[in-house]
Amino acid sequence: MQAKTSIDQLQVFIGKNVTLSGWLYHNRPSGKVQFLVLRDGTGLCQCVIEKDTIGEELFEQIKHLGQESSLSVTGLVREESRSPGGVELAVTAVEIHCGTMDYPITPKEHGIDFLLKNRHLHLRSLKPWCIGRIRHTVIDAIRRFFNDNGFTLVDTPIFTTIAGEGEQTLFEVDYFGQPLHLAQTGQLYLESAAMSFGKVYCFGPTFRAEKSKTRRHLTEFWMVEPEVAYIDMEGLLSLAEDFVHSIIQRVLKDNRSELETLEADIAALEAIQKPFYRLTYTEAADILTSDRTREFMAKQLDEFEGEKKTLEQELANIEAADAKGGLKKWQQDKNARRMLEIRGELDELNTKIENNPKHAKLAAEFRWGKDLGGSDETIISLMHDRPVFVTHYPRDAKAFYMKQDRENGNVVENFDLLASAGFGEIIGGSVREDDHERLLARIHEEGYNPEQYQWYLDLRKYGSVPHGGFGLGVERTVAWIAGEKHIRQCIAFPRLMDKVYL
């Protein structure tokens, strides 16, 4: 009697008969044998189908099944080190549920627009699947960290009447004839909850109408935001450090195979240990305008040019082998997939080569008082092998609620955490201004209506305490850990400024 199971559980069924249900990922016929790769949402399994075992008619049916045909296969689980997961299935029976032909997403090259239009199908491909599994772990690790450390989950509104991060990035909606906005952050509400529970967090979608088309921006993304009463700047940095480190360790433990498939830099992730680097904004500004950065950018450009030549030669070799002919179908498919990868890598390298002088110029011209831009963050994070805290930004460049440094009134007690390897900011946080009069003055300076913030000001009148928190962007964190250059790949159905397909 066979058991119904999933591919990720096959190791416990070695030597036993099981039934797997899934979709055809790949099929390689070889005479009287077919090597079928099945996927079921938990992994991939090679299934060996012999004509003499299942009969000629069914064997021919399976041979002509297209990618993503749905089927159930029954057979004996046996060890095979060359197969995904170290096991394979010696098939004795097959049930075809839906035979498919002409599946749109093939090993050939597809453009970004095509894949976004077909995101409902592209999610089945190996890369989005691996990223989705890592995202699941990241989210579970986030909840586990806060739940295990005494935080209370508080669900904050998505419709809001006030701005937390500047009115220019608010999405306005018609709320029964009254103009409201989609929330940029749950932070202001969380501050109220922190005065009740002490340590709180919210976790949900966030909406920002930034007119940006960079690889780091989505108009709808997910963010987790802790807020803690009776905490100072040092306590916030320690909390963020422990939090991020715990996420990395969890993914390394649970998703190593997915990281390997994505060719993520596992060694670099394993090397990330506490403490993280710490720079003040002023120190970061000095680095950007230094000879050290100029030399770093020149060396980086040379490396990009070298990588480009190597990839172009590999592509030429593959194209020559294909033109020569005589390759088996599986070799042609392998070459097609590799050429697709190379062209994608070359596109990225060409973009880097084109942008390198621009970023170098921006860094050289950086002036104290500006907020760090994306290219500035990229340069700083590339120059460090662990995440970098950048603290104490200029007061005028940051949000009204951040606490003014009592020793240097030109800066605030805030921080950004820049992920290593050039991925830039994944966390932004601060100690909050707890003085009623200072906060009211900042609200006036920003031109906001104090009446709309009356409830927020009340928190400074009735039992005000030192408090603070931060927000971590899920998609940026997943992109960093997975080694994915564009965060649109790190959410199932991305919302971009110029692209909403589904």
VOPAPA-113965 format. One line per 5 residues: number of its first residue (from 0); for each residue x, y, z of C-alpha. Coordinates in steps of 0.25 Angstrom, whole numbers, plus 5000, padded with zeros to 4 digits. Example, Ala and Ser with C-alpha at 12.3 -4.5 7.8 and 13.67 -1.06 7.14 Angstrom:
! VOPAPA-113965
0) 5049 4982 5031  5055 4996 5029
This chain:
! VOPAPA-113965
0) 5000 5000 5000  5006 5014 4996  5005 5026 5004  5002 5040 4999  5013 5049 5002
5) 5021 5062 4998  5034 5063 4991  5041 5069 5004  5037 5057 5012  5043 5046 5002
10) 5055 5043 5011  5046 5036 5021  5040 5027 5011  5053 5021 5005  5050 5007 5001
15) 5035 5009 5001  5024 5012 4991  5018 5026 4991  5009 5035 4982  5013 5049 4978
20) 5004 5059 4972  5009 5071 4965  5013 5077 4951  5023 5074 4941  5035 5082 4942
25) 5044 5075 4931  5044 5062 4924  5055 5055 4917  5052 5043 4909  5063 5033 4906
30) 5059 5021 4898  5050 5012 4907  5052 5021 4919  5047 5035 4922  5054 5044 4933
35) 5042 5052 4938  5044 5064 4948  5032 5066 4956  5030 5078 4965  5019 5079 4976
40) 5022 5092 4983  5031 5086 4993  5042 5082 4984  5047 5075 4971  5047 5060 4969
45) 5053 5052 4958  5043 5041 4954  5049 5029 4945  5038 5023 4936  5040 5011 4928
50) 5032 5006 4916  5032 4992 4921  5026 4995 4934  5015 5005 4931  5011 5000 4917
55) 5014 5006 4903  5001 5014 4902  5003 5022 4915  5018 5023 4912  5015 5030 4899
60) 5004 5039 4906  5014 5044 4916  5025 5046 4906  5017 5056 4899  5012 5064 4912
65) 5016 5078 4912  5022 5086 4923  5013 5089 4935  5004 5077 4932  4998 5072 4945
70) 4999 5058 4949  5000 5048 4960  5011 5037 4960  5013 5025 4969  5026 5017 4971
75) 5037 5013 4980  5046 5023 4986  5061 5020 4985  5074 5027 4988  5080 5034 4976
80) 5091 5044 4980  5091 5051 4966  5076 5054 4967  5070 5066 4974  5068 5063 4989
85) 5077 5051 4988  5065 5042 4984  5057 5038 4972  5044 5030 4969  5044 5017 4961
90) 5030 5019 4955  5020 5008 4954  5007 5016 4951  5003 5030 4946  4990 5038 4946
95) 4989 5050 4937  4980 5061 4942  4982 5072 4931  4991 5070 4919  4997 5084 4916
100) 5003 5089 4903  5010 5102 4899  5013 5107 4913  5017 5121 4911  5029 5122 4920
105) 5040 5113 4914  5055 5113 4915  5057 5123 4904  5059 5138 4908  5047 5146 4913
110) 5047 5161 4916  5043 5167 4929  5029 5172 4924  5026 5158 4918  5029 5152 4932
115) 5021 5162 4940  5009 5160 4930  5010 5146 4933  5013 5146 4948  5002 5137 4951
120) 5010 5126 4943  5024 5131 4946  5022 5129 4961  5023 5114 4957  5037 5116 4952
125) 5049 5111 4961  5055 5125 4964  5042 5131 4969  5039 5119 4976  5052 5119 4984
130) 5050 5134 4987  5036 5131 4992  5041 5120 5001  5052 5130 5007  5041 5141 5008
135) 5032 5131 5016  5044 5128 5026  5047 5143 5027  5033 5146 5031  5032 5134 5041
140) 5046 5138 5047  5041 5153 5049  5028 5148 5056  5036 5138 5064  5046 5148 5069
145) 5036 5158 5074  5026 5148 5080  5038 5141 5087  5043 5155 5093  5031 5160 5100
150) 5025 5169 5088  5010 5170 5086  5005 5170 5072  4996 5183 5069  4989 5184 5056
155) 4990 5199 5052  4980 5205 5042  4982 5205 5027  4974 5217 5025  4980 5229 5032
160) 4977 5244 5034  4992 5248 5036  5005 5247 5030  5017 5240 5036  5027 5241 5025
165) 5024 5254 5018  5011 5257 5011  5017 5257 4997  5017 5241 4997  5003 5239 5002
170) 4992 5232 4993  4979 5239 4995  4966 5231 4995  4951 5235 4995  4946 5230 5008
175) 4931 5232 5007  4933 5246 5002  4944 5250 5012  4959 5250 5007  4968 5240 5014
180) 4981 5234 5011  4987 5220 5011  4997 5218 5022  5012 5220 5020  5015 5215 5033
185) 5008 5210 5046  5018 5216 5055  5010 5228 5060  4999 5219 5065  5009 5209 5070
190) 5014 5220 5079  5001 5221 5086  5000 5206 5087  5014 5205 5093  5009 5214 5105
195) 4999 5203 5108  5007 5190 5105  5022 5195 5107  5027 5187 5095  5018 5186 5082
200) 5020 5183 5067  5011 5184 5055  5013 5176 5042  5006 5179 5029  5005 5186 5015
205) 5011 5200 5014  5008 5210 5003  5017 5221 4998  5014 5229 4985  5029 5231 4982
210) 5031 5234 4967  5043 5225 4967  5046 5213 4957  5058 5208 4964  5061 5194 4967
215) 5059 5197 4982  5045 5203 4981  5031 5197 4981  5018 5206 4983  5012 5195 4992
220) 5022 5187 5001  5022 5180 5014  5028 5186 5027  5030 5181 5041  5031 5192 5051
225) 5034 5190 5066  5032 5201 5076  5038 5201 5090  5035 5210 5103  5047 5213 5112
230) 5058 5211 5101  5069 5220 5097  5078 5220 5084  5087 5209 5088  5076 5200 5092
235) 5070 5202 5079  5083 5199 5071  5084 5186 5079  5070 5182 5077  5071 5184 5062
240) 5085 5177 5062  5079 5164 5069  5067 5164 5060  5074 5165 5047  5084 5154 5052
245) 5073 5145 5056  5066 5146 5042  5079 5142 5035  5082 5130 5044  5068 5125 5042
250) 5069 5126 5027  5083 5119 5027  5077 5108 5035  5064 5106 5027  5066 5110 5013
255) 5081 5106 5010  5076 5098 4997  5068 5110 4992  5080 5119 4995  5089 5110 4987
260) 5079 5109 4975  5079 5124 4975  5094 5125 4976  5093 5134 4988  5106 5137 4995
265) 5104 5128 5006  5119 5129 5012  5116 5144 5013  5103 5142 5020  5110 5132 5030
270) 5121 5143 5032  5111 5153 5037  5113 5154 5052  5110 5164 5063  5114 5175 5065
275) 5110 5182 5052  5118 5194 5047  5114 5208 5053  5117 5221 5046  5111 5235 5049
280) 5105 5242 5037  5117 5251 5037  5127 5240 5036  5119 5234 5025  5119 5248 5018
285) 5134 5248 5020  5136 5234 5014  5128 5238 5001  5136 5250 4998  5150 5243 5001
290) 5161 5237 4992  5157 5224 4998  5143 5224 4991  5149 5230 4978  5159 5218 4978
295) 5149 5208 4981  5140 5212 4970  5151 5212 4960  5155 5198 4964  5140 5194 4964
300) 5139 5199 4949  5151 5190 4945  5145 5178 4952  5132 5180 4944  5139 5181 4931
305) 5147 5168 4934  5134 5161 4938  5127 5166 4925  5139 5160 4916  5138 5147 4923
310) 5123 5146 4921  5123 5150 4907  5134 5139 4904  5125 5129 4911  5113 5133 4903
315) 5121 5132 4890  5126 5118 4893  5111 5113 4896  5106 5120 4883  5117 5113 4875
320) 5114 5099 4881  5099 5101 4877  5103 5106 4863  5111 5093 4861  5099 5084 4864
325) 5099 5070 4869  5094 5074 4883  5084 5065 4890  5071 5072 4894  5075 5073 4909
330) 5088 5080 4905  5081 5090 4896  5071 5093 4908  5083 5094 4917  5090 5104 4908
335) 5077 5112 4906  5076 5114 4921  5090 5118 4922  5090 5128 4911  5078 5134 4917
340) 5085 5135 4930  5097 5141 4924  5089 5151 4916  5082 5156 4929  5096 5157 4936
345) 5102 5165 4924  5090 5174 4925  5093 5177 4939  5107 5179 4937  5105 5188 4926
350) 5096 5196 4935  5107 5196 4946  5117 5200 4936  5109 5212 4931  5105 5216 4945
355) 5118 5215 4952  5124 5229 4948  5111 5235 4951  5111 5229 4965  5125 5233 4967
360) 5122 5247 4963  5110 5248 4972  5119 5243 4984  5130 5253 4981  5120 5264 4981
365) 5113 5260 4994  5110 5271 5004  5107 5271 5018  5092 5273 5021  5087 5265 5009
370) 5080 5251 5012  5088 5239 5007  5083 5235 4993  5082 5221 4988  5096 5222 4981
375) 5102 5227 4994  5096 5216 5002  5101 5206 4991  5115 5211 4992  5116 5211 5007
380) 5110 5197 5008  5119 5191 4997  5131 5196 5005  5127 5188 5017  5125 5172 5019
385) 5115 5174 5030  5102 5182 5031  5105 5197 5035  5098 5206 5044  5098 5221 5040
390) 5093 5230 5051  5090 5244 5055  5086 5250 5042  5083 5265 5040  5071 5269 5046
395) 5065 5276 5034  5067 5264 5025  5058 5255 5034  5044 5253 5039  5038 5263 5049
400) 5036 5252 5060  5051 5249 5062  5057 5253 5075  5066 5265 5074  5080 5262 5079
405) 5081 5270 5092  5096 5272 5091  5096 5275 5076  5083 5281 5071  5087 5280 5057
410) 5085 5265 5057  5074 5255 5062  5075 5242 5069  5072 5233 5057  5079 5222 5049
415) 5078 5215 5036  5083 5200 5035  5090 5198 5021  5091 5183 5017  5104 5179 5012
420) 5108 5176 4997  5102 5188 4992  5088 5186 4996  5086 5198 5004  5076 5202 5014
425) 5067 5191 5020  5063 5198 5033  5060 5213 5037  5058 5216 5051  5059 5227 5062
430) 5057 5231 5077  5044 5239 5076  5043 5253 5081  5037 5252 5095  5036 5267 5098
435) 5022 5273 5095  5027 5287 5092  5039 5282 5083  5029 5273 5076  5019 5284 5074
440) 5029 5293 5068  5034 5283 5058  5019 5280 5054  5018 5295 5051  5031 5296 5044
445) 5027 5285 5034  5014 5292 5031  5005 5282 5037  4992 5285 5044  4994 5283 5059
450) 4979 5279 5061  4981 5267 5052  4992 5263 5062  4985 5266 5075  4984 5251 5079
455) 4999 5249 5076  5003 5262 5084  4994 5256 5095  5005 5245 5097  5015 5256 5101
460) 5005 5262 5111  5001 5249 5119  5012 5241 5124  5022 5244 5113  5034 5234 5113
465) 5047 5232 5105  5043 5223 5094  5046 5219 5080  5046 5208 5069  5049 5205 5054
470) 5043 5199 5042  5049 5188 5033  5045 5186 5019  5042 5171 5016  5045 5171 5001
475) 5058 5178 5003  5062 5169 5013  5058 5157 5005  5066 5163 4993  5078 5164 5001
480) 5078 5150 5007  5075 5144 4994  5084 5152 4985  5073 5157 4977  5076 5171 4970
485) 5061 5175 4969  5051 5175 4980  5040 5173 4970  5044 5158 4970  5042 5158 4985
490) 5027 5159 4986  5017 5150 4979  5010 5161 4971  5018 5174 4971  5012 5188 4970
495) 5022 5197 4963  5020 5212 4959  5018 5209 4944  5014 5194 4944  5001 5188 4950
500) 4998 5175 4942  4990 5167 4951
